[in-house]
Each structure stands twice: as structure tokens, then as C-alpha cells.
């Protein structure tokens, strides 16, 4: 008798990997100098000082697949965010502070 299997829903990171074909080809980048001293990691690509996931200080290493998206920074200024992982937490960081 044939075994019946159910589809297992993928979490957000697994779905992004499948849709974009990333696999395990990510890389590390370094946090550079930031206007406020540290680079905040946010759950969404927008500036929100009340919902920081982490504070990334200059010299920290973060993992990324290179995915970027547009968003807003302080005072509603437009900027680009990179989706990164720091200490197991995925979030968005302002790309201009990453090198």
C-alpha cells in the first residue's frame, strides 16, 4: 500500500530559500559606522525604535543571502534594507551601514 504524506508548511525563511533558489549560498557581511552608533535590526523594513530585534555594533558580522528591499528610515526618508541574521534572529538592517 502506498504511503500517504501530508505537505508540511514551510516557515518564512524556508519559503524564501525555495522561491529564490538560495540554498546554502549565503555569506557574511560586516556592520560599518552608523549615524546613531549602532545599526538596529527590525522585524520589518522600516525605522521603528520601539521594535528593535537587536543592536548591531560596528564590526559585528551578520549572515545574509543578499536579499534587499526598499523601506523607510528616520523621518520617513527612503532607504534600502538587507535581510540579515544575527545570533539566530532574522530581520532587516539599513543597507547603507553594511559593508
Order of alpha helices (4+ residues) and beta strands (2+ residues): alpha-beta-beta-beta-beta-beta-beta
